[in-house]
Amino acid sequence: GCASCHGPNGHGDGPIGRTINTPPRDFRNAAAFKNGTGADAIARTIAAGIAEGQQMPPFAHLTEQERLSLAHYVISVRNQSPPTKDTL
């Protein structure tokens, strides 16, 4: 699921993510989150997907607990060193 676009470490560099027009989010970049950066907001985004000009499908089939667990993982990645011009 997630890693195919967001990459194994959540840096937005997954094999499918590299082929789509709108790159997937690098979870280290909190400024890129359009629907909120808290666990509940991220879990809602996972459930609903992002339709407007984006290619993230909804993952409504996941339980609320699974979505919250993923949201906490996303937050943990965000707390890593953010990307710099040299790493982009």
C-alpha positions, -999 to 999 in steps of 0.1 A, spaced: 0 0 0 16 31 13 52 23 5 46 18 -32 41 56 -35 55 71 -3 86 47 -2 97 24 26 107 53 49 79 77 39 101 100 19 79 101 -11 102 80 -32 83 48 -38 85 30 -71 50 40 -82 54 75 -66 83 83 -89 60 77 -120 30 99 -112 26 135 -121 20 148 -86 47 134 -63 35 118 -31 41 135 2 75 132 19 62 127 54 92 147 68 77 179 53 48 189 76 42 220 55 30 198 26 0 184 46 -31 202 34 -57 185 57 -39 189 90 -9 174 108 -25 158 138 -32 120 141 -70 124 136 -66 147 105 -40 123 90 -63 93 97 -92 111 80 -70 118 50 -60 81 48 -97 71 49 -109 96 23 -78 99 1 -70 132 -17 -90 138 -48 -83 174 -58 -54 172 -83 -39 144 -63 -37 107 -68 -40 93 -33 -68 68 -32 -90 63 -2 -82 36 22 -116 34 39 -113 -4 41 -88 0 69 -101 1 105 -100 33 124 -73 18 146 -52 9 116 -56 44 101 -46 59 135 -16 36 137 -5 47 102 -11 83 112 12 80 142 38 64 119 35 94 96 40 117 125 71 98 136 86 102 101 78 139 102 100 142 134 130 130 114 154 154 97 135 174 70 146 172 34 171 198 23 180 210 -12 209 185 -12 186 155 -4 158 164 -29 
